[in-house]
Amino acid sequence: MDKSELRKIKWIKGGFRALAKGGEGAIRVEAIARDIGVTKGGFYWDFKDLNDFKTAMLDFYQTIGTEAIINNSEKFQTPKEALLFIVNEAIKEPDDELGGTKIKLAIREWASRDENARIRIQFIDNLRIETLKSIFQATGMAQKDAARNAQILYSAYIGFTNLRLVNPSLDGASLREFALSLIGEN
């Protein structure tokens, strides 16, 4: 990765920290520049404007929070292994440099107020659900049942991330067990 990519990622991570701390309104060039220890002028070397920056944040989230996980899950030999990998990745505590525990809810709140973010998060949700559906189908599950179970498991994951905000001791074991129960494993 070259210097300009590393610089962009530094800004993007700062953007996620700002989002987690103060919502979409906190995604401001000056505040992020202070947080990452640079001048705000450097922002314009990497991003045309704030909208371009927000798009880059969503691109980054889609790449590391979804596409990389899906791609890595395809390396497993069994649907059970792929499912467990995805669930384990999903329940990991987000890094503090990306906003920590609050970032997942902050992204959803952003999507509820901003059309571009809503469209992207809806795409990401659909991609994740389709991936789960494919995994369930790979176990021999009928398409209708696989679609239903994928939506149920993804909804349980969303609930888990919200619960963990007020109960950080939740470790995700019950979500793993639930996922396995959906494919007839325990």
N, C-alpha and C positions, 0 to 999 in steps of 0.2 A: 504494500500500500504506500503510495507516495505522500509527500508532505501535504499537498492540497487536500487529499482525501482525509488524512488524519485531522487536519484543521477543520474540515467540514463536520466530521464526526464529533469533534470537541464541541462545536456550536450546537449540533443536534442534541447531544447528551445534555448540554446546558438547557436547551429548550424543553426537554422532557422533565428535568428537575424543576424548572419554572412552572410548567404545566401541573406537575404533581403538587407543588406548594400553593399555587394561587389560581389555578384554572387557566382557561384560554387567554384571559385578559393579562395574565402575567407573562405571556410570551412576547416580550419586548426586547428590542435589540440592546438598549443601554443596560438593562438589568442583567441580561444574559452575559453581555461583555464583562460586566463587573464580576459576575460569578466565575467566569472562566479565566479572568485575569488578562484581558486584552482590551484594545480600544474598539469602539463601535465601528470605526472606519473599516476595519478588517472584515467585517460582516459582508460588505459589498464586493469583496473579492470573490466570495463564494456563492452569494445569493443575490438575485436581482432586487428582491424586496421581501417584505414579511410574508406575503402569500407564497412566494417561491420557497421560502424557508419552511413554512408549515407543510407544504407539499413534500419537501425533502424529509421532514420528520415522519410523515405518514409512509413515505417510501421505505425509510429505515425500519419503521415498526413492522411493515409488511414483510420486509426481507428477513430481519432477524427473529421476529416474533411469530412468523408463520412459515414462510417459504423454506427457510433453513431447517426448521424442525420437520416439516413434511418431507423434504429431500432426504434428511438423515433417517427418517422412519422407514423409507423405502429400502434401506440397506438391510433391514431385518428379514429373517427367513420366514417367520410365522406371523400371522395377524396378531396373535397374542403379544408377541415381543414388540411389534410396531405400536400396538395400542398402549402398552405399558410405557414405552418410550415417550409417546406423545403426552400421556397423562403426567408422567414424571416431569417432563419439561414444562408443562402448563402450570403445575403447582409449585414450581421453584419460585422462591422469593426473588423478585426483580432486584437487580443491583441498585445500590443507592445512587450510583452515578447516572442511572436512568430514571430516578425518581422514587425508587423503593416500592413498598407495598401499595402506595396510593396511586401509582401511575396507571394501572389498568382501569380503575374507576374514573380517574381524571380523563383518560382517553375517551371513555364512553360518554362522560358528561360533555366533553368537547363536541363529540359527534351528535349529541342531542341538540346542540345550539348552532352548529356550523354545517351547511349543506355539503361542502367538499369533504369534510371529515366524516359526515354521516355516510356518504356514498362509499368512501374508502373502507370504513369500518364494516359496513354492510357487506362489501365484497370480501373482506377478510373473514368475517363470520361465515359467509356462505362457503368459502374455500375450506375453512376448517371443518364445517359440518359435512361437506362433500367428501373430505378425506376420511373422516370417521365412518361415514356411510360405506365407502369403498372397503375399509378395513372390516367392517361388520359383514359385508357381502362376501369378502374373501374367506370368512369362516363358514360360508354356506347359507347364511341368513338370507331370507327373501328380501327383495328390494324394498318393499313397503315397511317391513319390520326394521330393516337396516336404516332407512330414512328416519323412522320414528325414534329408534334408539340413539341415533346420532344427535338428533335434536334434544332428546332428554339428557344425554350425557353432557352435551355442550351447555345446556341450561344449568345443569348441576355445577359445572365448572364456573360459570358466571356467578352463581350463587355462592360458591366456595370463595371466590376472590373477594366478594363483598363481605362475607362473614369474617374473613381473615382480617379485615380492616379493624374490626372491634374485638376480635378474638385471635390475636396473633399466635396463640398456642396451637391452633389447628394445623395439623401436619399433612393432611391430604390422604392419609391411609384409607379413610372411608371412601374417598372418591376413587382411589385405585381399586378397592374391593368392589365398588359399585360397577366400575367399568368391566371388571372381570366377570361379574355376575351377568352382565348383558350378553356375554358370549358363552355363558354356561360354565365358567371356570370360577374357582374360589381360591 
